[in-house]
Amino acid sequence: MTVNGEGSTGDSKMKNCKVVVSRDGPYLVSGNLPLAEKIIVSDIEGTPVKWEEGRHYPDQEKYDLCRCGRSANKPYCDKTHTSINFDGTETAIRKEYAEQAHTISGPGLVLTDAHAFCAAARFCHRAGGVWKLTENSDNTKSREIAIQETWDCPSGRLVVWDRETGKPIEPQSELRISLVENPREDTHGPIWLEGGIPLESSDGTGYETRNRVTLCRCGKSENKPFCDGNHT
């Protein structure tokens, strides 16, 4: 059940795009990928309910994004990682999503959940939580909210599947990179890759290409290069 960006509507001009994790250094981005902020909007109780577009950065064919969290020119790298001896060792398990996910079955939907990819965006808690909503997915409203909550999950930890067809229900994502911001919590979240952007390790091997991926940009993750919520 690999989720490999089947819903992507990426521009053909960016078909050669990719992100490379450099050894103890920045993310090397190529292919003219657009870069912008995405802001978490929460309700009065502090529960995230939607995304808003934030600042858009100038288009560039190539750019380097800070991975250590200490650059004075964020989100771009300024080589601070060299002076602080940043340890960017990639520690993520090289198993594909389907191998790491467990399954919750409902009457209309099936939810797969690979907790190792969690970036703590917390959209999954609304209206009782996506797990309960999946179990009640014979209810039209529960089904709609469950689908929206999985789509709002930037890391792709959560994927919802149509029980009848067995196919993933994924958002039609453009190829783009977003910087997650949470002003209510005063936190700077991960780097969000959308649309099936190829991700390459510093050793030259590729990670599984997924429609939604979040990368650590604070330097604190214990699941590098992926975000594990330690920025919160």
N, C-alpha and C positions, 0 to 999 in steps of 0.2 A: 504493500500500500504506500509506495513512495509518492510523496507530494512534491512534484518537480516543476512547479510553475506552469501547469497546464492552462491556468486561467490568465496567463500573461498576455498583454497586448502591446508588448514592447516595440518601439520603433526599430525598423530594420537597420537604421543608421548606427544603432548601438549593439548590433549583433556580436561584435567582438569585444564587448565590455567584460570586465572582470575586476575582482578585488583580490589582491595578493597580501597575505600576512607576511611582513618582513620579519626576519629574525631579531627579536628584542627591539623592534622598531615599529614604524607606522604601518597603516594599511595603505597599500599602493593601489590607487583607483585609476582605471583607464577606460576609455570608450565613451567619453563625453557624457557621463552619467549626471543627471541633474541632482543638485544638493539643496535641501531646504530643511527648516525646522518643522516638526509636528508636535503640537501642544496638546497635552491631556487636559480635557475639560471635565471637572467633577461637579456633582450636584451638591446641595447644601450639607449633606451628610458626609461628603468627602469621597463618594463612590464615583469612579470614572464612568462617564456616560457617552462621550464622543471625542473625536479628534478635530482640531482646528489647524489650518495652515499657518505657519509662522514665517520667519524671514527666509527669503530665497537668496542663495549665493550665486555669484556670477558663474556662467557656464565655462567649463574648462575641459579640454581633452584628457588631461591627466592632473591628478592632485594627490597629496599625501595627507591622510587623516591621523591625528594624534591617537595613540593607543595607550600611552602611559598615564594620561590624565594630568600632566604637569606642564603642557605647552603654554606659553604666554601668548600664543596666536591661535587659540582654539577657534574652530575645530581642526585647524591645520597643524601639522607637525612643524616644530621649530628646532628639532634635534636635541631637546632637553633630555630625551631618553638616554643619550650618550653620557651626559654629565651626572645623571643619577643612577647609572648602572641598572636601568630597568630590566627586570627579568620577565620577558614576555613569552616564556615557554608555553607552548600549546599543550594543554592538559586534557582536552576534550576526548572522550571515547570516540573512536572512529567507526562506530556502528551507525547504520542508517536509521532514519526516523522510525520506521516500522518495527525495527528490532528493539527499540527503546520504549515504545509506547504501549500502554495498557488500554483496554477497550471497555467502554461503558455503552451498553446496548439499550435503546429505547424503542418504542413501538413505531416511530417514524424516522428516527435518526440514530446513527451510531457515532459516538465520540471517541477519538483516539487522543491520548494524553501522554506526552513525553516530558515529564517534569524537569528533566535535566536542562531543557532549553528555556525554562521560565525566566522572564525578564522583569517580573513583578510589576507589570503594568496595571493589573487588578481589574480589568474590564470584565473578567469572568465571574465576578461576585454579584453583579446586579440581578435583581429579581429572583433571589434565592440561589443563584449560581448556575453555571452552565451544565453542571453534572445533573442537578435535579431537573433542570429544564429538559435535558435530553431524555431523562426517564419519563417525562410527561409530554413527549413530542407528538403524541396523537392530538394534542391541543394546538390549534393553529397559532395562537399567540405565543405559547411556550416554544414552539418550533421556530418562529420568526426571531425571537429574542436569542435563542440558543445559537442560531446561525450568525446573527449580528455580533454576538459576543466572541465567537471564534474568529470572525473576520477582523475584529478589533484587537485580537491578540497579535502583537507585532512579531513575536518570536517564532510563531508557528508551532508552539508547544501543543496547542489545541487545533485539531482538524475535525470538522464534522462531515459525515458521509450520509448520503441518501440510502436508507435501509433497503429500498426496493431495487435501486439500480446498482448499488455497491460502489458508486462513484463519489469522489470528494466534492463538496460544495465550496468552491474557493472563489475569492473576489477576483475580478478582472483587473489585475494590478499592472500599472505601467512600470517599466524599468526605471527605478529611481532610488536614491539614498536619502533617508531622513534622519535628522537628529532629534531624538525624543526628549521633550522638555515637560516637566511637571511643576508649574509655578506654585500650585497649592502646597506641595510638599517641599518646595525649594530644592528640587533635585534635577540633575542633568542625567537623563537616561541613556540608553545605548544608541548605537548606530544601527538603523533599520534598513535592511536591504529588501527591496520589493521586486516582484515580477520574475524571479528565477535568475538572479545575477550569480554567475559562477564565482565560487570562493576557493582560492588556492592556498595551501599551506606553505610555510617557509621552506619545507623540504621538497616542494614542487608537486606534491600530490594534491588532488582535488577533494574537497569535501562534497558531500551529497548536495546537489543543487535543489533548493526548496523555494517555494513561492514567497515565504516570509521567514526572515532570519534576522536575529539581533546580535550585534557584536559589542564586546566590552570596549568602552572608551574611558573608563576611570582607572584602569590598571589593576583593579582589585579582584576581578573574577577568579574563581577557582576552577572555572571550566573554559579557559581561554581556547580559542578566540571568542567564544560565545559569552554573552551576558548571563550572569546568574543572579542578578538582583542585588549585588553587594554595593551598588551605588546608593541604595536607599538608607 
